[in-house]
Amino acid sequence: MDKLEINTFETEEEKEMEKKEKMKDDLRHFIEFLLNNRSSFLGEGQTAKVHFHTENPDLCFKIIGTRSAAGKQLPKPTIPITTTASPGSLEGQFNSLEKEGDFLNIIQDMRGNVIIPKAYAWAMHIHEDEGATYTNREELSIMLMERIHGPSLRNILEDDAVIPETFEPTTFFDSLRNFLRDMHERGIFHRDLHDGNIMIDEKTGKPVIIDFGKSALGREEDVYEFIYTDRGRSIEGLYHKDEAYVNEIEIKINTLIKERQHELK
């Protein structure tokens, strides 16, 4: 008995579409999980919280939540989910997760000796409770992204985290400075680079830069200053200069390594 089996070849475009649909499904499932169970909490920064993916150890979710009350004219809740966006400049003091994802992705070809987490998809979940006069509105902005395994320099300096055996200080900080120079030549500025936003990849020992929530495109003479209004007053502020703490942190890390080596003797 003859049996004829015919299959079609899957194109790269079809494979890419399947990946994007899988990412959207991951986001939908996580939103459902998050609203009912917050036990996957991994850490938090100034404006966002990070949860790990309970099934894939190499993925995590960054979340920004806001609450507000407004009149009845609010639009109906929607859950737009997308995996595409175009790079944009900073609007206000903090980026949306969509814009942060743009920054993560437009510098992926620069990764080399410095690792930048990949952004895969983002979603907005909106929940509204209607009252007699106002509608209470809660928004969750969520980004699915690459999870980095390893400690931050702050973990090492303040929490006594173990330094990965792959870490070599001179190579690490030289790579970091070279990367910042190349990034600035492209007109991209992090503006929030401190020991909590610099990690060590535990497998390779390479530097990792995270949290592009304040990043901007522009010229160096323009990007580090901002003006905001508080109770009718215009207030000038400054972002962190990217290189400001690199040398200082390097000295602290080298001092700590020597102290730990001395304790082991």
N, C-alpha and C positions, 0 to 999 in steps of 0.2 A: 504494500500500500504506500503510494507516494504521498508525501506531505509537503505542501508548499507554504512557506512562511515569508511574508513580505513586510519589511519595516522601512520607515523613512528615516533619513538622517536628521538629527536635531541640529538646527542652525545655532550659531553663537548668539544671535538675537533672541531665539526662543529660550536658550539657557539663561540669558540675562533676565528675561521676563520672569522666568520661574524663580530666580533668586530674589527678584524684587517682590514677587507675590509672597514668597516665604517670609521675607522681612516684614511685610505688612501683617501677615498672620501672627508673627512673633509679637508685634506691637499690640495687636488686638487682644491676644491672649494675656499679655502683660498688663494691659489696662484693666482687664477683668480681674486679674489676680491682685493688682495693686489696690483696687477699690474694696477688696474683701480681706486682704491679708498683706500686711506690711513687713513680714518677717524676713524679707530678702534684703534688708537695708545693708549697705556697704560703707557709706560715708557721706559727708556733706561738706559744702563750701559756703561761700558768702551768701549765695542766692539759690543754690540748687542742692538736691540730694541725689545720691547714686545708689541704685539697687543692682544686684547681680542677677544674671539670667539663671534660673534654677535648673535648667537642663543643659545649657551650653556654657562651660566655664570660661570661654573666650569672648563672651558678650556681656554687656551691661547696659543699663538704662539710666540716662540722666534726666532728672525731673525738676521742673520749675512750676510751682503752684501759686495761683493768685485768687483772692476772694474779693468780691465787691457787691454793692447793693445799688440797684438802679430802678428806674421807672418801668412801667409795663411795655414800653415801646421796644424793649430788647428783642433781638431776633430769636428765632427758635434754635435750640441746641443743634450743633452739627459736629461731626467727627471727620474732618478732612485728613486724609493720610496720603503722603507723597514720598517719593524717594528722589525727586529731582528739584533742584533749586539753582539759581544763578548767584555768583558772588555779589555782595553788596557792601557798602560802607556802613559804619556805625551810625545808628540813630539813637540818641540818648546815651546814657552812661553804660548800659549793659546791652549786649546783643540778645536777640531772640535765639532759641535753640536752632532754628532754621538757618540763621546767619552764622551761628557758631559752626554748624556743620559745613557751611560753605567754606569757612576758613580752614577747617580741618582737611577738607578735600582738595582745595586748590594748591596746597603745599605738599601733597602726598609724593610728588615726584622728587621732592627734596629730601625725603626721609634719610637715605644713606646711613650716616653714622649717628643720626638722631632719629628717634621714633616719634611719630605723631599718630595718635589713635585715629582710626578710620571711622567716619560717620556713615551709617548705612540707611537710616530712614528716620522720619520724625512724624509725630502725630499731635493733635490737639484734642483733648477730651473736655467737653463743656457740660457742666451740670447746673441746672437752675431749679430753685424752689420758689414757687410763686406765693407771695403773701398778699394781704389785703391791699397794700399800697405799693410795696416794693418787691422786686424779684431779686433774691440772693443768687449770686452767680459764682461758681467756682470753676476755674480753668486749670487744667493740667497740661503743660507742654512737655512732651516726652521725646527723647532722642535715643534710638538704638545705635550702639557704637561698640567699637572694639574695647575689650577689657584688657588692661595692662596688669601683668603679674610682677610685683616687686614693690619695694618700699619707696616712699617719697623721702627726700633729704630731710624733711621735717620729722618724719617718723624716726629717722636715725638719730637726729640731733636731740629731739625732745622726748621720744618714747622708747629709746634704747632698742630700736629695731635692729635685726641682724643685717649686716652689710653683705650682699651677695659675694660669693667667692670670685665671680667674674668681673668685679668692679676694679678698675685701675684708675686712680684719681687724675693723673696727668692727662691721659688719653680722654677721659670722660669730660673734663672741663675744657680742654682744647677743642674737642668736637662740638661742645655746646657753644663756645664763643664763635667758632667758624660758621656754625649753622645760623646763629643770630645775625652775623654779618651778611650772609647770603640772603636771609629772609628780608632784611632791611633794604638790601639792594633791589629787591622786588617790590618794595613799598608796603610790606606787611609787618605790622608791629603787634606784639603780644599784649603789652601794657599792664600785665599783672603777674610778672615772672618773679616768684619768690620760692623759698625752699619747699613750700607745700605743693607747688605746681611743677616741680622738677622731680622725676622719679628715676629709679634705676631698674632697667629691665633685668629680671633675675637670671634669664637664660644667657643673655649676651653681654650684660654689663653696660649696655649703651644708655645714654641719657634719653629720657622721655619727657616731652613737654606736654602738659595737659591744660585744660580749662582755657579755651579761647573766648570766654564770655565777654571780655573787654577789648578784644582785638580790633584793629582798624586797618584800612588801606589808606595810604596818604604819604606825606613827606614828614621826615623826622621833626622838622621845626614846627609842624602843625598838630601832631597827633597826641602829644602828652598833656596838653592843657584842655580843660573843659569849663564851661560856665553853666550853672543851674540856678533855678529860682526857688527860694524857700521863704514862704510868707511875704512875698512881694520883694524880697531882697535878691539881688544878683550876687552869687557867690562863686568865686574862682576856685578851681581845684586842679590837682595834678595826678596823673596816672603814674604808676611805677615805670621808670625807665628800664628797658629790658636788661641792660648790662649792669645795672646799679648794684645788684647784690651778688653777682656771679663770683667775683674775686673774694668777697667777704665770706661767702658760703664755702668756697674752696678752702680757705684758711681754717674755717671751723671744722670741716670734715677731716682735713689732714691732721689737725690737732687731736680730734677725737680718735682717729685711727692709732696715733702714737700712744695716747692714753690707754686704749684697750690693749695694745701690744705690751705696754709696760705692766699692766695688771696681770697679764698671762705669764709673765716671767717669775 
